[in-house]
Amino acid sequence: TNLQKKTQAHYNKAPFDFLTAKSERRIRDYQPVPFRDFVDELLRPGDKVIDVGCGPGRGTMFLVQAGMDTFAVDLSVESIALAKKRAPESHFICASNLDLPICSGFFDAVVSDGVMHHTPDARKSFSENARLVAAGGYLYVGVYRRNGYYYYVYTYIGPVVRWLEHRRWGRALIFSTIFPIYYLVHLLKSRGQRTLVGAKNFFYDYIITPQATFHPKEEICNWATDEGLELVSYDGNVGNVHAFVFRKLNP
């Protein structure tokens, strides 16, 4: 679709990359807590795991270090190139989240952390991810929650910023007014660790990205029921995201 092409071009231009060499050496510390717990408590070394929408490889690198037989897929070739450098042991596929060229039930676990909400059809993306999970296997999902401040920022302020970003003079205005404040906040929150490039990539992922949808817990759980999944654990507040772990029931 046209929206998917825009999203692909967006993440080729501005991959969601904020890791430094120092943070790569402490990659476990840069995973969401529920995701770390999921890997520690439910997965075993050697499990076949796919990171769907791997981006520049933050989660992929962690899965490889945890001993998983890791696969990774992304729509952005630039993101995959970065991920390959961080996790060369992984198997990489460039493909759409809405049409994954993989056999059903192939994986012990499927990870979709912060991805479905950037697709043209989050429901279809969820179904595709669920399809890949073997009976008894797990699906980890991190998706934007509806009841946070970010929904209002993206929905009501975002359109103006995105309109400006498509114009040369608008970009100059953004980077001389809004972005310096955004960078300062990131610098303070990270205690001086966030780089300028990292903050810019955050800004492009959160504000400029062509698509972001927001989903209540009940909606995601209803999708899961339709796909033969049961809820194992839930964390309602992981920044702008809420995190779900589902188990695939035996047919």
C-alpha positions in Angstrom: 0.0 0.0 0.0 1.0 3.6 -0.3 1.1 4.0 3.5 3.4 1.0 3.8 5.7 2.5 1.1 5.8 5.7 3.1 6.6 3.8 6.3 9.4 1.9 4.5 10.9 5.1 3.1 10.6 6.8 6.6 12.6 4.0 8.4 15.1 3.8 5.6 15.8 7.5 6.1 15.6 7.5 9.9 16.0 4.0 11.4 14.9 3.9 15.1 18.5 3.7 16.2 19.7 5.2 19.5 22.3 2.7 20.6 25.9 3.6 21.1 28.9 1.2 21.4 28.6 1.6 25.2 24.9 0.7 25.3 25.5 -2.3 22.9 27.8 -3.7 25.6 24.9 -3.5 28.1 22.2 -4.5 25.6 20.2 -6.3 28.3 19.7 -3.0 30.1 18.1 -1.5 27.0 15.2 -4.0 26.8 11.8 -3.3 28.2 11.5 -5.0 31.6 8.5 -7.2 30.6 10.5 -8.3 27.5 13.5 -9.3 29.6 11.2 -11.2 32.0 9.6 -13.0 29.1 12.9 -14.2 27.7 14.2 -15.1 31.2 11.1 -17.0 32.4 9.5 -18.5 29.3 12.2 -19.1 26.7 15.1 -21.6 26.6 18.4 -21.4 24.7 17.9 -23.0 21.3 14.3 -21.9 20.9 13.4 -20.7 17.5 12.4 -17.0 18.0 11.6 -14.3 15.4 11.8 -10.6 16.0 9.2 -9.2 13.7 9.9 -5.5 12.9 13.4 -5.8 14.3 14.5 -2.3 13.4 18.2 -1.8 14.0 18.5 -4.9 16.1 18.2 -3.9 19.8 15.9 -6.9 20.6 17.6 -9.2 18.1 21.0 -8.7 19.6 19.5 -9.5 23.1 17.9 -12.7 21.8 21.1 -13.9 20.2 23.0 -13.3 23.4 20.3 -15.2 25.3 21.1 -18.2 23.1 18.0 -18.2 20.9 18.0 -19.5 17.3 17.1 -16.0 16.2 15.3 -14.8 13.0 14.5 -11.2 12.3 12.3 -9.4 9.8 11.8 -5.8 8.9 10.4 -3.7 6.0 13.4 -1.3 6.1 16.6 -2.5 4.4 18.6 0.2 6.2 17.3 -1.0 9.6 18.3 -4.6 8.6 21.8 -3.5 7.7 22.3 -2.0 11.1 20.8 -5.1 12.8 23.1 -7.4 10.9 26.1 -5.6 12.3 24.8 -6.1 15.8 23.5 -9.7 15.5 25.3 -11.4 12.5 24.3 -14.8 13.9 20.7 -14.1 13.2 18.8 -15.0 10.0 17.3 -11.9 8.3 14.3 -11.4 6.0 13.2 -8.1 4.4 9.4 -8.4 4.3 6.1 -6.8 5.2 4.6 -7.5 8.6 1.3 -8.0 6.8 2.5 -10.8 4.6 5.3 -12.8 6.2 6.9 -15.4 3.9 7.2 -18.0 6.6 5.4 -21.3 7.3 2.7 -21.2 10.0 3.6 -22.6 13.4 7.4 -22.4 12.7 8.5 -20.6 15.9 8.6 -21.3 19.6 8.1 -17.6 20.1 7.3 -14.5 18.1 8.2 -11.0 19.3 6.5 -7.8 18.0 7.7 -4.9 20.2 6.5 -1.5 19.1 5.7 -2.5 15.5 2.0 -3.4 14.8 0.9 0.2 15.4 3.1 1.4 12.6 1.5 -0.9 10.0 -1.5 0.0 7.8 -3.6 -2.7 9.5 -2.6 -3.6 13.1 -5.3 -6.3 13.3 -3.9 -8.1 10.2 -0.4 -7.7 11.6 -1.4 -9.4 14.8 -3.0 -12.3 12.9 0.2 -12.8 10.8 2.3 -12.8 13.9 0.0 -15.2 15.7 0.1 -17.5 12.7 3.8 -18.1 13.1 3.5 -19.3 16.7 3.7 -23.1 17.3 1.1 -24.7 19.5 2.2 -24.1 23.1 4.5 -21.3 22.0 4.4 -17.6 22.9 3.6 -14.2 21.3 5.1 -11.1 22.9 3.4 -7.9 21.8 4.2 -4.3 22.7 1.7 -1.8 21.3 0.8 1.8 21.9 -1.8 2.2 24.6 -4.8 4.5 24.0 -4.9 6.2 27.5 -1.5 8.0 27.5 -0.3 11.5 26.7 1.5 10.3 23.6 -1.9 9.6 21.9 -2.7 13.3 22.1 0.7 14.5 21.0 0.7 12.3 17.9 -2.9 12.8 17.0 -3.3 16.6 17.6 0.2 18.1 17.5 1.8 15.5 15.2 0.0 16.5 12.0 1.3 20.0 12.1 4.9 18.9 12.8 4.6 16.3 10.0 3.3 18.9 7.6 6.2 21.2 8.5 8.8 18.4 8.2 7.9 17.8 4.5 9.0 21.4 3.7 12.6 22.7 3.8 11.7 25.8 5.7 9.5 23.7 8.0 12.4 21.4 8.9 14.6 24.4 9.6 11.8 25.7 11.9 11.5 22.3 13.7 15.2 21.9 14.3 15.6 25.5 15.6 12.6 25.4 18.0 10.9 22.1 18.9 13.8 19.7 18.5 16.3 21.4 20.8 13.7 21.2 23.7 13.0 17.5 22.8 16.8 16.7 22.8 17.3 18.4 26.1 14.5 16.4 27.7 16.1 13.2 26.3 19.5 14.2 27.5 18.2 14.8 31.0 16.2 11.5 31.1 19.2 9.5 29.9 21.6 11.3 32.3 23.7 12.6 29.4 23.8 9.3 27.5 21.4 10.1 24.6 23.3 11.3 21.5 22.0 14.0 19.2 21.5 11.4 16.4 19.7 9.1 18.8 17.3 11.8 20.0 16.6 12.7 16.3 15.7 9.1 15.5 13.4 9.0 18.6 11.8 12.2 17.4 11.2 10.8 13.9 9.9 7.5 15.2 7.5 9.2 17.7 6.3 12.3 15.8 7.2 12.1 12.1 6.4 8.4 11.5 3.5 8.2 8.9 1.4 5.8 11.0 0.8 5.2 14.7 -2.4 3.6 16.1 -3.4 3.2 19.7 -5.2 0.2 21.2 -6.9 -0.6 24.5 -6.2 -3.8 26.3 -9.6 -5.2 25.6 -9.1 -4.9 21.9 -5.8 -6.7 21.8 -7.1 -9.5 24.1 -10.1 -9.9 21.8 -7.8 -10.3 18.8 -5.9 -12.9 20.8 -9.0 -14.9 21.6 -9.9 -14.9 17.9 -6.4 -16.3 17.1 -6.5 -19.1 19.7 -4.2 -17.4 22.2 -4.5 -17.0 26.0 -3.1 -14.1 28.0 -0.2 -15.2 30.2 1.0 -11.8 31.5 0.3 -8.1 31.0 2.1 -4.8 31.9 0.0 -1.8 31.3 2.6 0.9 31.6 5.9 0.5 29.6 6.4 4.1 28.6 3.9 4.7 25.8 3.4 1.0 25.3 1.6 -1.8 27.0 3.0 -5.3 26.8 1.3 -8.6 26.4 2.5 -12.2 26.6 0.2 -14.7 24.9 0.4 -18.5 24.7 -0.9 -20.4 21.6 -3.4 -23.0 22.7 -3.4 -26.5 21.2 -5.8 -26.7 18.3 
